[in-house]
Amino acid sequence: MSEADRPLGLAFIANPGHVLVQRWVRWFAQRGHEVTVLEGFGSGAGSDPGAGVDVVRYDARGSSRLPFASALHARRSLRRLLAEIAPDVVHAHTVRPYGWQAGLVGRHPYVVSTWGSDVLMPLPGLRARFWQRRTLSRADLVTAVSPYMRDAAIRHGARPERVVQIQFGVDTARYAPADASPPALRALDLADTPFVFSPRAMKPIYDHPTLLDAFAEATEGERLVMTGRNADAIHRADLERRMESLGIRDRVSILEDASDDEMLALYQSARVVISAPLSDSFPLTLLEAMACGTPVVAGDLPPVAAVLGPISPRSLVPTGDARAIARALRDALAMDERERERLGAELRRIVVETADHATNMELMESRYRDLARRRS
């Protein structure tokens, strides 16, 4: 086997329970690479990232809560593990906290993937800004899903020549328009019901109160479908009280833990998919909806506006503006089938050309090999 084809040793510092991490590491494991996920904060307990992926736990905090002492403890623990694993490349998913761990250890080459709020939201204090800049400036490669995210990473210290655009990507063969009502949709008792789908978790950053206000104003017979997966319990309770006060509780379905097949069916069959968070990169949920040819209503954050603005400006709404969201919802629900098909085809084209999962992972594999060659 030539050096160019040999399996790589890849150590990911990441949450093994997060679906985006799981999709990423599974692809490389299925390609025959040696994949290990290291996690030191207790996240993703009990999760199974898939065959061929080893999950190794370590303690990133130690018994001391003093920042300097806990950092030394984490560095010792992680250095010991990485010396045993001896990977060709270390890759941290999200700058905080996992990228900080990679930067703390300082084993090269290391890659950091920005996810959104980790470089878009303000940092809490001087110590955080120090670790952020230190981590990104020393990274051998930084990935971002859009030019806007690339610029944000550079502002936080990443070297411009080391930042590349790589999408998490969508399986565009699976996420595609459905010819008929999917069986999974019938199992959810939604086969004959027009509905709006909100796929984001019930957490404050996704601004569901504004969405509920807009839905109450813009719709009459439609249902709103939301997911209860990874919900913030206090925030969810607040949202349910808001539904009651708006008089729409009987038109809202909350799916506690929708399966992958059910999520696909919801994307394919929704009249509209909506996502208008307070802060984000380009969310995978929108890409999945677009791949299915489903109209979207999206917050006009810069990464999203850059893609949707040229092809569907009416889909974009100011963040936090319930009336604007209501208008966009009414417009989307009023589209005739010809207009839906035309828009859906254009939305899908964008995803196939720029955000296909396998294509982006092949690009990443090439980057890993480049880094491994330089290391050797």
C-alpha positions as CSV (number, residue, x, y, z in Angstrom):
1,M,0.0,0.0,0.0
2,S,1.4,3.4,-1.0
3,E,1.8,6.2,1.6
4,A,-0.9,8.1,-0.2
5,D,-3.4,5.3,0.4
6,R,-2.5,4.1,3.9
7,P,-5.1,4.5,6.7
8,L,-4.6,7.5,8.8
9,G,-4.7,7.7,12.6
10,L,-7.3,10.4,13.4
11,A,-7.9,11.6,17.0
12,F,-11.0,13.8,17.4
13,I,-11.5,15.9,20.6
14,A,-15.2,16.3,20.5
15,N,-18.6,15.3,21.9
16,P,-19.3,11.7,20.7
17,G,-23.0,12.1,21.2
18,H,-23.5,15.0,18.8
19,V,-25.0,14.0,15.5
20,L,-22.6,16.2,13.5
21,V,-19.6,14.7,15.1
22,Q,-21.0,11.2,14.6
23,R,-21.6,11.7,10.9
24,W,-18.1,13.1,10.5
25,V,-16.2,10.4,12.3
26,R,-18.3,7.5,10.9
27,W,-17.4,8.6,7.4
28,F,-13.7,8.3,8.2
29,A,-14.1,5.1,10.0
30,Q,-15.9,3.6,7.1
31,R,-13.1,4.7,4.8
32,G,-10.8,2.5,6.9
33,H,-9.0,5.1,9.0
34,E,-8.2,4.5,12.6
35,V,-10.7,6.9,14.5
36,T,-10.7,7.8,18.1
37,V,-12.9,10.3,19.8
38,L,-11.5,11.8,23.1
39,E,-13.9,13.5,25.5
40,G,-13.1,15.0,28.8
41,F,-16.2,16.9,30.0
42,G,-18.8,14.1,30.4
43,S,-20.7,14.9,27.2
44,G,-22.4,12.3,25.1
45,A,-22.4,9.7,27.8
46,G,-23.7,6.4,26.6
47,S,-23.7,7.4,22.9
48,D,-22.5,5.1,20.2
49,P,-20.7,7.0,17.3
50,G,-20.7,3.8,15.2
51,A,-18.6,0.8,14.2
52,G,-14.9,1.4,14.0
53,V,-14.9,4.5,16.3
54,D,-13.3,4.2,19.7
55,V,-14.4,6.6,22.4
56,V,-11.9,7.4,25.2
57,R,-12.9,9.4,28.2
58,Y,-10.5,11.5,30.2
59,D,-10.9,14.1,33.0
60,A,-10.4,17.6,31.6
61,R,-11.0,19.3,35.0
62,G,-9.5,17.3,37.8
63,S,-10.3,17.9,41.4
64,S,-9.2,21.5,41.5
65,R,-11.5,24.2,40.2
66,L,-8.6,26.7,39.9
67,P,-8.2,27.5,36.2
68,F,-4.4,27.0,36.1
69,A,-4.5,23.7,38.0
70,S,-7.3,22.2,36.0
71,A,-5.5,23.2,32.8
72,L,-2.3,21.4,33.9
73,H,-4.3,18.4,34.8
74,A,-6.1,18.3,31.4
75,R,-2.8,18.8,29.5
76,R,-1.2,15.9,31.4
77,S,-4.1,13.6,30.8
78,L,-4.6,14.4,27.2
79,R,-0.8,14.3,26.4
80,R,-0.6,10.8,27.9
81,L,-3.5,9.6,25.8
82,L,-2.3,11.1,22.6
83,A,1.2,9.6,23.2
84,E,-0.5,6.2,23.4
85,I,-2.7,6.7,20.4
86,A,0.0,8.4,18.3
87,P,-2.4,9.8,15.7
88,D,-1.4,11.4,12.4
89,V,-3.7,14.3,13.0
90,V,-5.7,15.7,16.0
91,H,-9.0,17.4,15.2
92,A,-11.1,19.4,17.6
93,H,-14.8,20.1,16.9
94,T,-15.8,23.5,18.2
95,V,-13.2,26.0,19.4
96,R,-14.7,26.0,22.9
97,P,-14.1,23.8,24.9
98,Y,-12.6,21.1,22.6
99,G,-10.3,23.3,20.5
100,W,-8.9,24.8,23.7
101,Q,-8.0,21.3,24.8
102,A,-6.1,20.7,21.5
103,G,-4.3,24.1,21.9
104,L,-3.5,23.3,25.5
105,V,-1.8,20.0,24.6
106,G,0.0,21.6,21.6
107,R,0.4,18.3,19.6
108,H,0.8,19.1,15.9
109,P,-0.7,18.9,13.4
110,Y,-4.0,19.9,14.9
111,V,-7.2,21.1,13.2
112,V,-10.0,23.1,14.8
113,S,-13.5,23.3,13.3
114,T,-15.6,26.3,14.1
115,W,-19.3,25.6,14.6
116,G,-21.0,29.0,15.0
117,S,-21.5,30.6,18.4
118,D,-17.9,29.6,19.4
119,V,-16.6,32.4,17.2
120,L,-19.8,34.5,16.7
121,M,-20.8,35.2,20.3
122,P,-18.9,37.5,22.6
123,L,-16.2,35.8,24.8
124,P,-16.6,35.9,28.6
125,G,-13.4,37.8,29.7
126,L,-9.7,38.2,29.1
127,R,-8.8,34.6,29.9
128,A,-11.3,33.3,27.3
129,R,-10.0,35.7,24.7
130,F,-6.4,34.6,25.4
131,W,-7.2,30.9,25.0
132,Q,-9.3,31.5,21.9
133,R,-6.5,33.4,20.1
134,R,-3.8,31.1,21.3
135,T,-5.7,28.0,20.1
136,L,-6.7,29.4,16.6
137,S,-3.4,31.1,15.9
138,R,-1.4,27.9,16.5
139,A,-3.8,25.6,14.7
140,D,-2.4,24.0,11.5
141,L,-5.8,24.1,9.9
142,V,-9.1,25.8,10.8
143,T,-12.4,24.8,9.0
144,A,-15.4,27.1,8.6
145,V,-18.7,26.5,6.8
146,S,-19.0,29.9,5.1
147,P,-16.9,33.0,4.2
148,Y,-18.6,34.8,7.1
149,M,-17.4,32.1,9.5
150,R,-14.0,32.2,8.0
151,D,-13.8,35.9,8.7
152,A,-14.9,35.4,12.2
153,A,-12.2,32.7,12.8
154,I,-9.6,35.1,11.5
155,R,-10.8,37.9,13.8
156,H,-10.3,35.4,16.7
157,G,-6.7,34.7,15.7
158,A,-6.7,32.1,13.0
159,R,-4.1,32.6,10.3
160,P,-5.9,33.5,7.0
161,E,-3.8,31.1,4.9
162,R,-4.8,28.2,7.2
163,V,-8.6,28.7,7.2
164,V,-10.5,26.5,4.7
165,Q,-14.2,26.2,3.9
166,I,-15.5,22.7,4.6
167,Q,-19.2,21.9,5.1
168,F,-20.5,19.3,7.4
169,G,-22.6,18.4,4.5
170,V,-25.8,16.6,3.7
171,D,-26.2,13.1,2.2
172,T,-27.9,14.4,-0.9
173,A,-28.8,10.9,-2.1
174,R,-30.9,10.3,1.1
175,Y,-32.1,13.9,1.7
176,A,-34.0,14.4,-1.5
177,P,-37.6,15.2,-2.5
178,A,-40.2,12.5,-1.7
179,D,-42.5,11.2,-4.5
180,A,-45.2,10.4,-2.0
181,S,-46.1,10.7,1.7
182,P,-43.3,8.8,3.5
183,P,-44.4,5.9,5.7
184,A,-42.6,7.5,8.7
185,L,-44.9,10.5,8.3
186,R,-48.0,8.4,8.5
187,A,-46.6,6.8,11.7
188,L,-46.5,10.3,13.2
189,D,-50.2,10.9,12.2
190,L,-49.2,13.9,10.0
191,A,-49.8,12.4,6.6
192,D,-52.9,14.4,5.8
193,T,-52.0,17.5,7.8
194,P,-50.3,20.6,6.4
195,F,-47.6,21.6,8.8
196,V,-44.7,23.9,9.5
197,F,-41.5,22.2,10.8
198,S,-39.1,23.8,13.3
199,P,-36.2,21.4,13.7
200,R,-34.1,23.3,16.1
201,A,-33.8,22.3,19.8
202,M,-35.8,24.1,22.4
203,K,-33.0,26.4,23.6
204,P,-33.0,30.1,24.1
205,I,-30.5,30.8,21.2
206,Y,-33.1,29.5,18.7
207,D,-35.7,32.1,19.6
208,H,-38.8,29.9,19.6
209,P,-40.9,32.6,21.4
210,T,-40.7,34.8,18.3
211,L,-41.5,31.8,16.1
212,L,-44.6,30.9,18.2
213,D,-45.8,34.5,18.0
214,A,-45.4,34.5,14.2
215,F,-47.1,31.1,13.8
216,A,-50.1,32.2,15.8
217,E,-50.4,35.3,13.6
218,A,-49.8,33.7,10.2
219,T,-51.6,30.4,10.3
220,E,-55.1,28.9,11.0
221,G,-55.4,25.2,10.0
222,E,-51.7,24.3,9.9
223,R,-49.8,22.5,12.6
224,L,-46.4,23.4,14.0
225,V,-44.1,20.4,14.5
226,M,-41.2,20.9,17.0
227,T,-38.6,18.5,18.3
228,G,-38.1,17.8,22.0
229,R,-34.6,16.4,21.5
230,N,-31.9,18.1,23.6
231,A,-34.5,20.6,24.9
232,D,-33.6,23.0,27.8
233,A,-36.3,21.9,30.3
234,I,-36.9,25.3,31.8
235,H,-37.1,27.0,28.3
236,R,-39.4,24.2,27.1
237,A,-41.8,24.9,30.0
238,D,-41.8,28.6,29.2
239,L,-42.6,27.8,25.6
240,E,-45.5,25.5,26.5
241,R,-47.0,28.3,28.6
242,R,-46.6,30.7,25.7
243,M,-48.4,28.2,23.4
244,E,-51.3,28.1,25.9
245,S,-51.5,31.9,26.1
246,L,-51.4,32.3,22.3
247,G,-54.2,29.7,22.0
248,I,-52.2,27.4,19.7
249,R,-51.2,24.5,22.1
250,D,-53.6,22.2,20.3
251,R,-51.9,22.9,17.0
252,V,-48.4,22.2,18.2
253,S,-46.9,18.7,18.1
254,I,-43.7,18.2,20.0
255,L,-41.8,15.0,19.0
256,E,-39.8,13.8,21.9
257,D,-37.0,12.0,20.0
258,A,-37.7,11.7,16.3
259,S,-35.7,9.0,14.5
260,D,-33.6,9.8,11.5
261,D,-36.3,8.4,9.2
262,E,-38.9,10.5,10.9
263,M,-36.7,13.7,10.6
264,L,-36.3,13.0,6.9
265,A,-40.0,12.5,6.4
266,L,-40.7,15.8,8.2
267,Y,-38.2,17.7,6.0
268,Q,-39.7,16.1,2.9
269,S,-43.3,16.8,3.7
270,A,-43.4,20.1,5.6
271,R,-45.0,23.0,3.8
272,V,-42.2,25.2,5.3
273,V,-39.1,24.6,7.4
274,I,-38.3,27.5,9.7
275,S,-35.1,28.5,11.5
276,A,-34.4,32.0,12.8
277,P,-31.9,31.8,15.6
278,L,-30.2,34.7,17.4
279,S,-26.8,33.5,16.3
280,D,-25.6,30.7,14.0
281,S,-23.4,29.7,11.1
282,F,-25.3,28.1,8.2
283,P,-27.3,25.4,10.0
284,L,-27.4,21.9,8.8
285,T,-31.1,21.8,9.4
286,L,-31.6,24.4,6.6
287,L,-29.3,22.5,4.3
288,E,-31.3,19.2,4.9
289,A,-34.6,21.0,4.2
290,M,-33.2,22.6,1.0
291,A,-31.8,19.2,-0.2
292,C,-35.4,17.9,0.1
293,G,-36.6,20.8,-2.0
294,T,-38.7,22.2,0.8
295,P,-39.3,26.0,1.1
296,V,-37.6,27.6,4.1
297,V,-38.0,30.7,6.3
298,A,-34.7,31.7,7.7
299,G,-33.2,34.4,9.9
300,D,-31.1,36.8,7.8
301,L,-27.8,36.1,9.6
302,P,-24.9,36.8,7.2
303,P,-24.0,33.2,6.3
304,V,-27.6,32.4,5.4
305,A,-28.3,35.6,3.7
306,A,-25.3,35.1,1.4
307,V,-26.8,31.9,0.1
308,L,-30.6,32.5,0.1
309,G,-30.5,36.2,-0.8
310,P,-29.8,35.7,-4.5
311,I,-32.4,32.9,-5.0
312,S,-35.1,33.4,-2.4
313,P,-35.0,36.8,-0.7
314,R,-38.6,36.4,0.5
315,S,-37.3,33.5,2.6
316,L,-35.1,35.8,4.7
317,V,-36.5,37.5,7.9
318,P,-34.9,39.8,10.4
319,T,-34.0,37.9,13.6
320,G,-36.5,38.5,16.4
321,D,-39.2,40.1,14.1
322,A,-42.4,38.1,14.6
323,R,-44.4,40.2,12.1
324,A,-41.7,39.7,9.4
325,I,-41.6,36.0,10.1
326,A,-45.4,35.8,9.9
327,R,-45.4,37.5,6.5
328,A,-42.8,35.1,5.2
329,L,-44.7,32.1,6.5
330,R,-47.9,33.3,4.8
331,D,-46.0,33.8,1.5
332,A,-44.5,30.4,1.7
333,L,-47.7,28.7,2.6
334,A,-49.5,30.5,-0.2
335,M,-47.1,29.3,-3.0
336,D,-48.8,27.1,-5.7
337,E,-47.2,23.8,-6.6
338,R,-45.4,25.1,-9.7
339,E,-43.7,27.8,-7.6
340,R,-42.8,25.3,-4.9
341,E,-41.3,23.0,-7.4
342,R,-39.2,25.7,-9.1
343,L,-37.9,27.1,-5.8
344,G,-37.3,23.6,-4.4
345,A,-35.3,22.6,-7.4
346,E,-33.1,25.7,-7.0
347,L,-32.6,25.1,-3.3
348,R,-31.6,21.5,-3.8
349,R,-29.2,22.5,-6.6
350,I,-27.3,24.8,-4.2
351,V,-26.9,22.0,-1.7
352,V,-25.8,19.4,-4.2
353,E,-23.2,21.7,-5.7
354,T,-21.7,23.1,-2.4
355,A,-22.7,21.0,0.6
356,D,-22.7,17.3,-0.4
357,H,-21.4,15.3,2.6
358,A,-19.2,12.9,0.7
359,T,-17.7,15.6,-1.4
360,N,-16.7,17.7,1.6
361,M,-15.4,14.7,3.5
362,E,-13.2,13.8,0.6
363,L,-11.8,17.3,0.6
364,M,-11.2,17.0,4.3
365,E,-9.5,13.6,3.8
366,S,-7.1,15.3,1.4
367,R,-6.3,18.0,3.9
368,Y,-5.6,15.3,6.6
369,R,-3.2,13.6,4.3
370,D,-1.4,16.9,3.5
371,L,-1.0,17.6,7.2
372,A,0.2,14.0,7.9
373,R,2.8,14.2,5.1
374,R,4.1,17.5,6.5
375,R,4.4,16.0,10.0
376,S,6.4,13.1,8.7
